[in-house]
Amino acid sequence: MNQFKLEDDKSYQQEKLAHLNLKSEYLPYKHLIAEVILDKSEGMIQTVVNKVDDVGSESEFRTFPMEVLAGKDDMNVEVQSEHVRFKFNFATVYWNTKLSTEHERIVRLIRSGEAVCDVMAGVGPFSLPAAKSKETVVYANDLNPECFESLRDNAKLNKVFMNILLILVIAHSKESEKNRSIIWSVVLT
C-alpha cells in the first residue's frame, strides 16, 4: 500500500514552503494533496510546489521548473541549518534539504585555520557554516548570479562577511562551448 506523508525534518523548521516530487500516479490528486499539507501544517507551510521536470533540464544553474499547487505564490524561504540562517528564492537557486547531513559532515572535517575553497557554493551550505564555526577563510564561487547574491546577503546576515571572499564567475554561452566568455568579479567589502 502506498502512503504519502510529510516527514518532520529539522531542516524544514524555518521554511514556509513544501516541495513535492509527486509520482505520476499521484498527479490527478496533486491539488488535494497540497491542500491537505497546508491544512495539516497548521500554518507552518504557506506554499506547496511540485517539481515538473528534472534538475538542470531547463537551466545550467540546476534550478528546475515547478508549479504552485496550493497557497501563496511566494518562493522566498528562510532555512536554519548548522546554526546558520539562509534566505533565498527557492525558484532561482539550487537547494536540497536532504543534503543537510552531508553539509554538516563536510563542515566537521574542516579544521580551524584552514582555507576553504567552495567552487560551487550555491547559497552557502558549506561556506557559511565553515566561516561561522571554524576560524577559517572561505573562498566561495558560484556561476548562478542569484546564488551569489543570496550567498553575499547570507554572509552579512550571519555576520561572517569578513571571513569569506566571494567570487562571481558568470559564463555566457555564445555560439558553442568553444566560444565562452568568462567574467570574474571579486567582491571585497
N, CA, C and O atoms as a DFTB+ gen file, in Angstrom:
756 C
 N C O
     1  1       0.835      -1.191       0.000
     2  2       0.000       0.000       0.000
     3  2       0.874       1.246       0.000
     4  3       1.774       1.372       0.830
     5  1       0.618       2.164      -0.920
     6  2       1.381       3.409      -0.982
     7  2       0.881       4.385       0.057
     8  3      -0.324       4.535       0.254
     9  1       1.807       5.047       0.718
    10  2       1.435       6.070       1.683
    11  2       2.117       7.361       1.302
    12  3       3.241       7.360       0.799
    13  1       1.435       8.457       1.543
    14  2       2.011       9.763       1.316
    15  2       2.104      10.425       2.679
    16  3       1.098      10.566       3.374
    17  1       3.308      10.832       3.066
    18  2       3.403      11.540       4.335
    19  2       4.455      12.625       4.242
    20  3       5.465      12.472       3.554
    21  1       4.213      13.710       4.933
    22  2       5.156      14.806       5.021
    23  2       5.995      14.561       6.258
    24  3       5.497      14.634       7.381
    25  1       7.272      14.268       6.050
    26  2       8.139      13.951       7.174
    27  2       8.483      15.205       7.959
    28  3       8.596      16.291       7.392
    29  1       8.650      15.049       9.270
    30  2       9.070      16.146      10.123
    31  2      10.591      16.192      10.099
    32  3      11.254      15.430      10.803
    33  1      11.134      17.081       9.292
    34  2      12.576      17.191       9.093
    35  2      13.038      18.503       9.706
    36  3      12.455      19.554       9.440
    37  1      14.087      18.448      10.528
    38  2      14.561      19.647      11.209
    39  2      14.894      20.771      10.245
    40  3      14.794      21.942      10.613
    41  1      15.284      20.450       9.032
    42  2      15.644      21.475       8.061
    43  2      14.422      22.245       7.563
    44  3      14.569      23.319       6.981
    45  1      13.233      21.717       7.780
    46  2      12.027      22.406       7.343
    47  2      11.447      23.313       8.415
    48  3      10.408      23.935       8.191
    49  1      12.081      23.406       9.561
    50  2      11.512      24.171      10.666
    51  2      11.281      25.639      10.337
    52  3      10.304      26.228      10.801
    53  1      12.158      26.235       9.547
    54  2      12.025      27.647       9.219
    55  2      11.394      27.873       7.855
    56  3      11.089      29.009       7.492
    57  1      11.202      26.831       7.120
    58  2      10.653      27.004       5.785
    59  2       9.152      27.170       5.836
    60  3       8.480      26.665       6.735
    61  1       8.648      27.878       4.867
    62  2       7.200      28.020       4.715
    63  2       6.734      27.359       3.427
    64  3       5.587      27.519       3.009
    65  1       7.638      26.616       2.807
    66  2       7.366      26.018       1.516
    67  2       7.564      24.507       1.585
    68  3       8.570      24.031       2.110
    69  1       6.606      23.761       1.056
    70  2       6.744      22.311       0.935
    71  2       6.990      21.996      -0.536
    72  3       6.224      22.400      -1.410
    73  1       8.070      21.270      -0.788
    74  2       8.467      20.932      -2.149
    75  2       8.186      19.447      -2.382
    76  3       8.724      18.596      -1.674
    77  1       7.356      19.138      -3.358
    78  2       6.980      17.766      -3.653
    79  2       7.584      17.301      -4.969
    80  3       7.830      18.096      -5.877
    81  1       7.816      16.006      -5.051
    82  2       8.197      15.330      -6.289
    83  2       7.192      14.202      -6.494
    84  3       7.517      13.030      -6.302
    85  1       5.996      14.554      -6.876
    86  2       4.921      13.575      -6.959
    87  2       5.125      12.598      -8.114
    88  3       5.483      12.986      -9.226
    89  1       4.891      11.339      -7.824
    90  2       4.914      10.316      -8.871
    91  2       3.663      10.475      -9.729
    92  3       2.665      11.044      -9.287
    93  1       3.727       9.971     -10.949
    94  2       2.630      10.148     -11.901
    95  2       1.291       9.630     -11.364
    96  3       0.239      10.184     -11.683
    97  1       1.330       8.580     -10.558
    98  2       0.067       8.027     -10.030
    99  2      -0.640       8.986      -9.071
   100  3      -1.844       8.862      -8.848
   101  1       0.108       9.949      -8.498
   102  2      -0.485      10.919      -7.571
   103  2      -0.885      12.222      -8.261
   104  3      -1.584      13.036      -7.658
   105  1      -0.465      12.439      -9.499
   106  2      -0.733      13.712     -10.173
   107  2      -2.211      14.076     -10.271
   108  3      -2.540      15.256     -10.152
   109  1      -3.118      13.121     -10.483
   110  2      -4.534      13.508     -10.511
   111  2      -5.031      14.085      -9.177
   112  3      -6.062      14.757      -9.136
   113  1      -4.306      13.824      -8.100
   114  2      -4.716      14.264      -6.758
   115  2      -3.807      15.354      -6.202
   116  3      -3.867      15.662      -5.012
   117  1      -2.955      15.945      -7.062
   118  2      -1.921      16.851      -6.587
   119  2      -2.481      18.054      -5.825
   120  3      -1.903      18.455      -4.816
   121  1      -3.572      18.626      -6.275
   122  2      -4.133      19.790      -5.574
   123  2      -4.743      19.391      -4.229
   124  3      -4.621      20.124      -3.247
   125  1      -5.388      18.249      -4.188
   126  2      -5.937      17.749      -2.926
   127  2      -4.807      17.468      -1.925
   128  3      -4.904      17.842      -0.757
   129  1      -3.755      16.818      -2.382
   130  2      -2.593      16.526      -1.519
   131  2      -2.013      17.832      -0.985
   132  3      -1.704      17.938       0.201
   133  1      -1.867      18.818      -1.856
   134  2      -1.311      20.105      -1.443
   135  2      -2.195      20.793      -0.411
   136  3      -1.689      21.360       0.557
   137  1      -3.493      20.748      -0.603
   138  2      -4.419      21.369       0.359
   139  2      -4.351      20.664       1.722
   140  3      -4.413      21.317       2.764
   141  1      -4.224      19.343       1.710
   142  2      -4.097      18.589       2.969
   143  2      -2.806      18.989       3.683
   144  3      -2.804      19.161       4.902
   145  1      -1.721      19.138       2.946
   146  2      -0.447      19.552       3.551
   147  2      -0.591      20.929       4.192
   148  3      -0.148      21.141       5.321
   149  1      -1.214      21.868       3.469
   150  2      -1.433      23.195       4.044
   151  2      -2.253      23.108       5.320
   152  3      -1.917      23.733       6.326
   153  1      -3.321      22.336       5.277
   154  2      -4.209      22.205       6.430
   155  2      -3.508      21.555       7.622
   156  3      -3.617      22.045       8.746
   157  1      -2.802      20.473       7.388
   158  2      -2.167      19.722       8.475
   159  2      -0.924      20.413       9.038
   160  3      -0.491      20.093      10.145
   161  1      -0.352      21.347       8.299
   162  2       0.847      22.037       8.797
   163  2       0.509      23.126       9.806
   164  3       1.404      23.709      10.418
   165  1      -0.781      23.399       9.981
   166  2      -1.250      24.387      10.956
   167  2      -0.562      25.741      10.782
   168  3      -0.156      26.370      11.759
   169  1      -0.436      26.177       9.538
   170  2       0.121      27.489       9.242
   171  2       1.623      27.525       9.013
   172  3       2.147      28.535       8.542
   173  1       2.322      26.455       9.333
   174  2       3.767      26.434       9.120
   175  2       4.105      26.481       7.634
   176  3       5.013      27.205       7.224
   177  1       3.389      25.725       6.840
   178  2       3.581      25.714       5.388
   179  2       2.597      26.695       4.773
   180  3       1.402      26.651       5.064
   181  1       3.108      27.589       3.913
   182  2       2.263      28.579       3.251
   183  2       2.183      28.371       1.748
   184  3       1.286      28.896       1.087
   185  1       3.136      27.594       1.206
   186  2       3.187      27.349      -0.234
   187  2       3.540      25.886      -0.470
   188  3       4.445      25.351       0.171
   189  1       2.829      25.242      -1.383
   190  2       3.147      23.860      -1.761
   191  2       3.419      23.856      -3.263
   192  3       2.590      24.284      -4.066
   193  1       4.615      23.357      -3.623
   194  2       5.004      23.292      -5.037
   195  2       5.322      21.854      -5.417
   196  3       5.645      21.025      -4.567
   197  1       5.223      21.576      -6.718
   198  2       5.594      20.277      -7.256
   199  2       6.608      20.489      -8.373
   200  3       6.412      21.334      -9.247
   201  1       7.687      19.721      -8.341
   202  2       8.689      19.777      -9.394
   203  2       8.087      19.142     -10.648
   204  3       7.536      18.043     -10.590
   205  1       8.196      19.842     -11.786
   206  2       7.594      19.326     -13.012
   207  2       8.608      18.837     -14.037
   208  3       8.224      18.343     -15.097
   209  1       9.899      18.967     -13.737
   210  2      10.932      18.482     -14.650
   211  2      12.191      18.205     -13.845
   212  3      12.269      18.544     -12.664
   213  1      13.168      17.594     -14.482
   214  2      14.407      17.238     -13.802
   215  2      15.266      18.460     -13.510
   216  3      15.189      19.473     -14.206
   217  1      16.082      18.350     -12.474
   218  2      17.030      19.392     -12.125
   219  2      17.999      19.578     -13.280
   220  3      18.578      18.611     -13.777
   221  1      18.174      20.817     -13.702
   222  2      19.127      21.113     -14.761
   223  2      18.593      20.974     -16.173
   224  3      19.299      21.302     -17.126
   225  1      17.369      20.497     -16.337
   226  2      16.840      20.318     -17.691
   227  2      16.534      21.653     -18.351
   228  3      16.571      21.759     -19.576
   229  1      16.234      22.661     -17.565
   230  2      15.882      23.975     -18.091
   231  2      16.972      25.012     -17.856
   232  3      16.947      26.076     -18.473
   233  1      17.927      24.724     -16.977
   234  2      18.879      25.743     -16.579
   235  2      20.241      25.144     -16.243
   236  3      20.325      24.074     -15.640
   237  1      21.292      25.832     -16.630
   238  2      22.644      25.402     -16.273
   239  2      22.908      25.605     -14.779
   240  3      23.920      25.135     -14.258
   241  1      22.004      26.301     -14.095
   242  2      22.188      26.598     -12.679
   243  2      21.535      25.561     -11.762
   244  3      21.435      25.794     -10.558
   245  1      21.097      24.444     -12.292
   246  2      20.498      23.333     -11.556
   247  2      19.186      23.711     -10.879
   248  3      18.791      23.090      -9.892
   249  1      18.526      24.707     -11.398
   250  2      17.181      25.010     -10.921
   251  2      16.216      24.166     -11.754
   252  3      16.622      23.540     -12.733
   253  1      14.968      24.150     -11.374
   254  2      14.006      23.320     -12.094
   255  2      12.650      24.003     -12.127
   256  3      12.305      24.766     -11.224
   257  1      11.882      23.722     -13.180
   258  2      10.536      24.282     -13.240
   259  2       9.635      23.606     -12.201
   260  3       9.732      22.404     -11.954
   261  1       8.776      24.399     -11.614
   262  2       7.844      23.869     -10.620
   263  2       6.509      24.583     -10.761
   264  3       6.417      25.668     -11.334
   265  1       5.487      23.948     -10.227
   266  2       4.161      24.556     -10.237
   267  2       3.688      24.731      -8.803
   268  3       3.922      23.876      -7.948
   269  1       3.023      25.846      -8.554
   270  2       2.426      26.083      -7.246
   271  2       1.107      25.329      -7.219
   272  3       0.228      25.565      -8.048
   273  1       0.975      24.422      -6.263
   274  2      -0.242      23.607      -6.146
   275  2      -1.250      24.212      -5.178
   276  3      -2.458      24.075      -5.370
   277  1      -0.762      24.873      -4.148
   278  2      -1.664      25.458      -3.149
   279  2      -0.915      26.539      -2.381
   280  3       0.312      26.524      -2.286
   281  1      -1.679      27.471      -1.840
   282  2      -1.089      28.527      -1.027
   283  2      -0.606      29.700      -1.857
   284  3      -1.016      29.902      -3.000
   285  1       0.292      30.474      -1.230
   286  2       0.814      31.692      -1.855
   287  2       1.845      31.359      -2.929
   288  3       2.573      30.371      -2.823
   289  1       1.896      32.179      -3.943
   290  2       2.928      32.041      -4.981
   291  2       4.145      32.855      -4.526
   292  3       4.474      33.888      -5.109
   293  1       4.796      32.367      -3.479
   294  2       5.938      33.059      -2.876
   295  2       7.034      32.039      -2.611
   296  3       6.888      31.164      -1.758
   297  1       8.123      32.155      -3.341
   298  2       9.213      31.179      -3.246
   299  2      10.336      31.630      -2.319
   300  3      11.339      30.927      -2.195
   301  1      10.200      32.775      -1.670
   302  2      11.216      33.242      -0.736
   303  2      11.099      32.465       0.565
   304  3      10.046      32.443       1.203
   305  1      12.207      31.824       0.949
   306  2      12.204      30.983       2.147
   307  2      13.361      31.371       3.063
   308  3      14.314      32.036       2.658
   309  1      13.239      30.932       4.299
   310  2      14.321      31.042       5.268
   311  2      14.509      29.680       5.910
   312  3      13.551      29.067       6.383
   313  1      15.741      29.213       5.924
   314  2      16.074      27.895       6.464
   315  2      17.181      28.067       7.489
   316  3      18.093      28.871       7.296
   317  1      17.104      27.320       8.567
   318  2      18.179      27.311       9.561
   319  2      18.840      25.941       9.521
   320  3      18.171      24.913       9.625
   321  1      20.163      25.938       9.370
   322  2      20.926      24.701       9.337
   323  2      22.320      24.988       9.863
   324  3      22.928      25.991       9.489
   325  1      22.835      24.119      10.725
   326  2      24.186      24.293      11.264
   327  2      24.367      25.662      11.921
   328  3      25.423      26.276      11.768
   329  1      23.371      26.147      12.640
   330  2      23.419      27.435      13.334
   331  2      23.609      28.603      12.375
   332  3      24.107      29.660      12.762
   333  1      23.214      28.406      11.135
   334  2      23.316      29.438      10.115
   335  2      21.938      29.638       9.503
   336  3      21.225      28.674       9.224
   337  1      21.570      30.909       9.297
   338  2      20.306      31.225       8.637
   339  2      20.569      31.468       7.157
   340  3      21.517      32.158       6.781
   341  1      19.721      30.894       6.339
   342  2      19.797      31.068       4.892
   343  2      18.483      31.656       4.413
   344  3      17.410      31.148       4.739
   345  1      18.568      32.719       3.646
   346  2      17.398      33.287       2.977
   347  2      17.676      33.245       1.483
   348  3      18.753      33.631       1.029
   349  1      16.693      32.772       0.723
   350  2      16.862      32.690      -0.727
   351  2      15.519      32.470      -1.388
   352  3      14.520      32.176      -0.732
   353  1      15.516      32.618      -2.711
   354  2      14.335      32.339      -3.509
   355  2      14.471      30.912      -4.045
   356  3      15.348      30.639      -4.864
   357  1      13.624      30.024      -3.596
   358  2      13.705      28.609      -3.947
   359  2      13.621      28.356      -5.451
   360  3      14.148      27.358      -5.942
   361  1      12.964      29.253      -6.181
   362  2      12.792      29.060      -7.623
   363  2      14.037      29.442      -8.425
   364  3      14.169      29.036      -9.579
   365  1      14.952      30.215      -7.834
   366  2      16.081      30.731      -8.614
   367  2      17.432      30.153      -8.210
   368  3      18.441      30.448      -8.850
   369  1      17.470      29.335      -7.158
   370  2      18.731      28.728      -6.707
   371  2      18.518      27.233      -6.510
   372  3      17.385      26.755      -6.464
   373  1      19.625      26.502      -6.394
   374  2      19.519      25.080      -6.090
   375  2      19.650      24.898      -4.588
   376  3      20.622      25.360      -3.990
   377  1      18.686      24.231      -3.972
   378  2      18.726      23.911      -2.549
   379  2      18.116      22.538      -2.382
   380  3      17.052      22.256      -2.934
   381  1      18.782      21.681      -1.625
   382  2      18.264      20.343      -1.354
   383  2      18.384      20.087       0.144
   384  3      19.477      19.858       0.662
   385  1      17.263      20.129       0.820
   386  2      17.235      19.940       2.267
   387  2      17.804      18.586       2.674
   388  3      18.379      18.452       3.754
   389  1      17.648      17.593       1.823
   390  2      18.130      16.251       2.156
   391  2      19.654      16.189       2.263
   392  3      20.195      15.221       2.798
   393  1      20.349      17.204       1.762
   394  2      21.813      17.217       1.832
   395  2      22.341      17.820       3.139
   396  3      23.556      17.917       3.317
   397  1      21.473      18.219       4.038
   398  2      21.938      18.891       5.261
   399  2      22.881      18.018       6.085
   400  3      23.829      18.536       6.675
   401  1      22.649      16.725       6.141
   402  2      23.545      15.828       6.886
   403  2      24.930      15.801       6.247
   404  3      25.939      15.795       6.952
   405  1      24.982      15.785       4.927
   406  2      26.267      15.810       4.222
   407  2      26.969      17.146       4.430
   408  3      28.185      17.183       4.618
   409  1      26.217      18.243       4.399
   410  2      26.810      19.559       4.663
   411  2      27.466      19.563       6.047
   412  3      28.604      20.007       6.199
   413  1      26.747      19.072       7.043
   414  2      27.276      19.024       8.411
   415  2      28.527      18.151       8.484
   416  3      29.492      18.513       9.157
   417  1      28.522      17.018       7.805
   418  2      29.665      16.097       7.841
   419  2      30.912      16.764       7.258
   420  3      31.996      16.677       7.834
   421  1      30.753      17.419       6.130
   422  2      31.891      18.067       5.479
   423  2      32.431      19.206       6.343
   424  3      33.645      19.341       6.494
   425  1      31.555      20.016       6.903
   426  2      31.998      21.136       7.747
   427  2      32.766      20.628       8.961
   428  3      33.728      21.264       9.392
   429  1      32.353      19.489       9.519
   430  2      33.080      18.917      10.672
   431  2      34.503      18.491      10.298
   432  3      35.369      18.433      11.171
   433  1      34.760      18.195       9.034
   434  2      36.100      17.788       8.593
   435  2      37.075      18.968       8.495
   436  3      38.291      18.780       8.497
   437  1      36.532      20.168       8.412
   438  2      37.369      21.360       8.269
   439  2      37.966      21.716       9.628
   440  3      37.258      21.786      10.633
   441  1      39.279      21.940       9.641
   442  2      39.965      22.316      10.879
   443  2      40.145      23.824      10.940
   444  3      40.318      24.480       9.913
   445  1      40.103      24.364      12.140
   446  2      40.319      25.801      12.322
   447  2      41.638      26.214      11.693
   448  3      42.640      25.507      11.791
   449  1      41.619      27.372      11.044
   450  2      42.819      27.893      10.415
   451  2      43.004      27.465       8.981
   452  3      43.850      28.031       8.288
   453  1      42.256      26.496       8.504
   454  2      42.383      26.055       7.113
   455  2      41.678      27.049       6.187
   456  3      40.726      27.722       6.581
   457  1      42.163      27.122       4.965
   458  2      41.477      27.882       3.921
   459  2      40.560      26.914       3.183
   460  3      40.944      25.783       2.883
   461  1      39.358      27.364       2.899
   462  2      38.370      26.521       2.235
   463  2      38.006      27.156       0.898
   464  3      37.724      28.352       0.827
   465  1      38.015      26.350      -0.158
   466  2      37.576      26.799      -1.479
   467  2      36.302      26.040      -1.828
   468  3      36.320      24.819      -1.979
   469  1      35.219      26.756      -1.953
   470  2      33.928      26.162      -2.298
   471  2      33.592      26.620      -3.714
   472  3      33.093      27.728      -3.913
   473  1      33.868      25.762      -4.695
   474  2      33.774      26.163      -6.101
   475  2      32.355      26.145      -6.661
   476  3      32.100      26.738      -7.709
   477  1      31.444      25.485      -5.991
   478  2      30.033      25.525      -6.378
   479  2      29.238      25.841      -5.112
   480  3      28.481      25.007      -4.616
   481  1      29.420      27.044      -4.604
   482  2      28.961      27.414      -3.267
   483  2      27.452      27.508      -3.116
   484  3      26.937      27.356      -2.008
   485  1      26.738      27.752      -4.192
   486  2      25.296      27.932      -4.057
   487  2      25.001      29.083      -3.113
   488  3      25.631      30.137      -3.206
   489  1      24.049      28.895      -2.204
   490  2      23.716      29.933      -1.228
   491  2      24.585      29.833       0.023
   492  3      24.441      30.632       0.948
   493  1      25.495      28.843       0.051
   494  2      26.481      28.759       1.120
   495  2      26.327      27.660       2.152
   496  3      26.769      27.855       3.284
   497  1      25.723      26.502       1.838
   498  2      25.535      25.481       2.871
   499  2      26.836      24.891       3.422
   500  3      26.831      24.333       4.520
   501  1      27.948      24.999       2.690
   502  2      29.260      24.609       3.217
   503  2      30.017      25.844       3.690
   504  3      30.573      25.860       4.788
   505  1      30.033      26.876       2.854
   506  2      30.848      28.062       3.095
   507  2      30.471      28.803       4.377
   508  3      31.343      29.136       5.180
   509  1      29.202      29.057       4.568
   510  2      28.792      29.867       5.713
   511  2      28.992      29.157       7.047
   512  3      29.501      29.786       7.975
   513  1      28.620      27.874       7.202
   514  2      28.917      27.204       8.473
   515  2      30.419      27.109       8.745
   516  3      30.854      27.215       9.892
   517  1      31.212      26.907       7.686
   518  2      32.665      26.839       7.868
   519  2      33.197      28.185       8.337
   520  3      34.018      28.244       9.252
   521  1      32.734      29.268       7.715
   522  2      33.195      30.604       8.091
   523  2      32.717      30.995       9.480
   524  3      33.386      31.761      10.175
   525  1      31.565      30.474       9.891
   526  2      30.994      30.847      11.189
   527  2      31.563      30.019      12.339
   528  3      31.873      30.566      13.397
   529  1      31.702      28.722      12.146
   530  2      32.076      27.860      13.267
   531  2      33.563      27.548      13.329
   532  3      34.060      27.115      14.369
   533  1      34.262      27.755      12.259
   534  2      35.699      27.464      12.216
   535  2      36.437      28.780      12.029
   536  3      35.930      29.690      11.373
   537  1      37.601      28.882      12.586
   538  2      38.410      30.076      12.355
   539  2      39.154      29.867      11.045
   540  3      40.314      29.456      11.016
   541  1      38.451      30.163       9.974
   542  2      38.983      29.882       8.645
   543  2      38.550      30.968       7.676
   544  3      37.605      31.712       7.938
   545  1      39.243      31.048       6.570
   546  2      38.867      31.939       5.471
   547  2      38.275      31.059       4.379
   548  3      38.821      30.006       4.051
   549  1      37.163      31.499       3.827
   550  2      36.466      30.728       2.805
   551  2      36.461      31.514       1.501
   552  3      36.118      32.696       1.481
   553  1      36.840      30.855       0.419
   554  2      36.736      31.402      -0.930
   555  2      35.542      30.711      -1.567
   556  3      35.541      29.493      -1.748
   557  1      34.524      31.496      -1.906
   558  2      33.279      30.911      -2.402
   559  2      32.958      31.433      -3.796
   560  3      33.104      32.624      -4.071
   561  1      32.524      30.540      -4.667
   562  2      32.249      30.854      -6.057
   563  2      30.967      30.142      -6.489
   564  3      30.696      29.024      -6.049
   565  1      30.192      30.781      -7.338
   566  2      29.078      30.103      -7.980
   567  2      28.787      30.785      -9.308
   568  3      28.940      32.000      -9.429
   569  1      28.368      30.014     -10.304
   570  2      28.023      30.557     -11.614
   571  2      26.696      31.315     -11.604
   572  3      26.509      32.263     -12.366
   573  1      25.787      30.895     -10.744
   574  2      24.446      31.462     -10.710
   575  2      24.464      32.810      -9.988
   576  3      24.749      32.853      -8.791
   577  1      24.169      33.905     -10.682
   578  2      24.162      35.212     -10.023
   579  2      23.176      35.297      -8.859
   580  3      23.420      36.025      -7.897
   581  1      22.068      34.565      -8.935
   582  2      21.091      34.560      -7.839
   583  2      21.679      33.895      -6.587
   584  3      21.458      34.360      -5.469
   585  1      22.429      32.807      -6.785
   586  2      23.113      32.162      -5.662
   587  2      24.135      33.105      -5.057
   588  3      24.250      33.224      -3.837
   589  1      24.875      33.775      -5.930
   590  2      25.901      34.704      -5.478
   591  2      25.294      35.799      -4.596
   592  3      25.818      36.102      -3.524
   593  1      24.191      36.386      -5.054
   594  2      23.530      37.436      -4.266
   595  2      23.038      36.900      -2.938
   596  3      23.199      37.555      -1.908
   597  1      22.438      35.713      -2.945
   598  2      21.962      35.112      -1.695
   599  2      23.122      34.794      -0.758
   600  3      23.026      35.013       0.449
   601  1      24.217      34.277      -1.312
   602  2      25.399      33.973      -0.516
   603  2      25.953      35.238       0.125
   604  3      26.285      35.243       1.310
   605  1      26.052      36.306      -0.656
   606  2      26.539      37.590      -0.129
   607  2      25.624      38.101       0.984
   608  3      26.099      38.505       2.045
   609  1      24.318      38.084       0.743
   610  2      23.362      38.562       1.749
   611  2      23.379      37.684       3.001
   612  3      23.279      38.187       4.120
   613  1      23.507      36.365       2.804
   614  2      23.532      35.450       3.950
   615  2      24.832      35.574       4.747
   616  3      24.834      35.366       5.961
   617  1      25.927      35.908       4.080
   618  2      27.188      36.146       4.804
   619  2      27.035      37.359       5.726
   620  3      27.511      37.353       6.861
   621  1      26.368      38.390       5.223
   622  2      26.099      39.573       6.058
   623  2      25.128      39.226       7.185
   624  3      25.348      39.601       8.337
   625  1      24.069      38.516       6.855
   626  2      23.057      38.131       7.836
   627  2      23.667      37.344       8.995
   628  3      23.277      37.526      10.149
   629  1      24.625      36.468       8.684
   630  2      25.245      35.612       9.692
   631  2      26.543      36.191      10.257
   632  3      27.253      35.531      11.015
   633  1      26.839      37.443       9.874
   634  2      27.998      38.166      10.405
   635  2      29.322      37.436      10.176
   636  3      30.174      37.393      11.064
   637  1      29.491      36.864       8.983
   638  2      30.745      36.201       8.623
   639  2      31.355      36.837       7.377
   640  3      32.213      36.239       6.727
   641  1      30.907      38.059       7.042
   642  2      31.351      38.678       5.797
   643  2      32.855      38.925       5.775
   644  3      33.449      38.956       4.697
   645  1      33.481      39.101       6.920
   646  2      34.921      39.342       6.959
   647  2      35.712      38.042       6.779
   648  3      36.913      38.091       6.511
   649  1      35.069      36.894       6.919
   650  2      35.747      35.605       6.810
   651  2      35.580      34.963       5.440
   652  3      36.076      33.861       5.207
   653  1      34.888      35.639       4.537
   654  2      34.556      34.982       3.278
   655  2      34.853      35.909       2.106
   656  3      34.479      37.082       2.121
   657  1      35.515      35.386       1.112
   658  2      35.801      36.110      -0.126
   659  2      34.903      35.507      -1.193
   660  3      35.012      34.324      -1.515
   661  1      34.025      36.323      -1.730
   662  2      33.058      35.849      -2.720
   663  2      33.565      36.165      -4.118
   664  3      34.001      37.282      -4.399
   665  1      33.502      35.178      -4.977
   666  2      33.957      35.335      -6.350
   667  2      32.815      34.916      -7.269
   668  3      32.357      33.774      -7.218
   669  1      32.360      35.833      -8.099
   670  2      31.282      35.529      -9.037
   671  2      31.887      35.244     -10.401
   672  3      32.607      36.072     -10.958
   673  1      31.591      34.079     -10.926
   674  2      32.028      33.720     -12.275
   675  2      30.766      33.583     -13.113
   676  3      29.920      32.728     -12.851
   677  1      30.651      34.429     -14.115
   678  2      29.488      34.361     -15.000
   679  2      29.967      33.843     -16.345
   680  3      30.814      34.466     -16.987
   681  1      29.437      32.721     -16.771
   682  2      29.812      32.143     -18.066
   683  2      28.659      32.363     -19.032
   684  3      27.545      31.894     -18.796
   685  1      28.921      33.060     -20.094
   686  2      27.901      33.308     -21.110
   687  2      28.222      32.478     -22.343
   688  3      29.287      32.622     -22.944
   689  1      27.300      31.619     -22.709
   690  2      27.494      30.787     -23.879
   691  2      27.209      31.626     -25.122
   692  3      26.156      32.256     -25.217
   693  1      28.128      31.636     -26.058
   694  2      27.902      32.370     -27.311
   695  2      27.336      31.388     -28.322
   696  3      26.191      30.960     -28.177
   697  1      28.093      31.023     -29.329
   698  2      27.600      30.111     -30.352
   699  2      27.780      28.659     -29.966
   700  3      27.005      27.803     -30.391
   701  1      28.789      28.372     -29.167
   702  2      29.020      26.993     -28.775
   703  2      29.866      26.979     -27.516
   704  3      30.259      28.033     -27.014
   705  1      30.147      25.793     -27.005
   706  2      31.008      25.655     -25.838
   707  2      32.408      26.182     -26.103
   708  3      33.104      26.581     -25.170
   709  1      32.829      26.192     -27.359
   710  2      34.172      26.675     -27.713
   711  2      34.295      28.173     -27.491
   712  3      35.373      28.676     -27.175
   713  1      33.186      28.881     -27.660
   714  2      33.186      30.338     -27.545
   715  2      32.521      30.757     -26.230
   716  3      31.367      31.186     -26.217
   717  1      33.244      30.631     -25.153
   718  2      32.705      31.049     -23.861
   719  2      33.500      32.244     -23.352
   720  3      34.731      32.224     -23.353
   721  1      32.804      33.269     -22.924
   722  2      33.480      34.398     -22.290
   723  2      33.191      34.310     -20.791
   724  3      32.054      34.104     -20.366
   725  1      34.226      34.469     -20.029
   726  2      34.076      34.367     -18.574
   727  2      34.471      35.690     -17.940
   728  3      35.530      36.244     -18.233
   729  1      33.618      36.179     -17.083
   730  2      33.861      37.434     -16.379
   731  2      34.057      37.107     -14.902
   732  3      33.223      36.434     -14.296
   733  1      35.145      37.577     -14.331
   734  2      35.416      37.357     -12.907
   735  2      35.119      38.654     -12.174
   736  3      35.541      39.728     -12.604
   737  1      34.421      38.559     -11.109
   738  2      34.125      39.717     -10.291
   739  2      34.439      39.359      -8.847
   740  3      33.761      38.520      -8.253
   741  1      35.445      39.979      -8.289
   742  2      35.809      39.709      -6.907
   743  2      35.217      40.808      -6.047
   744  3      35.417      41.994      -6.307
   745  1      34.494      40.406      -5.029
   746  2      33.824      41.356      -4.158
   747  2      34.605      41.457      -2.861
   748  3      34.767      40.467      -2.149
   749  1      35.082      42.633      -2.560
   750  2      35.788      42.901      -1.306
   751  2      35.099      44.072      -0.626
   752  3      35.201      45.205      -1.095
   753  1      34.402      43.816       0.468
   754  2      33.791      44.920       1.211
   755  2      33.977      44.722       2.685
   756  3      33.531      45.549       3.480
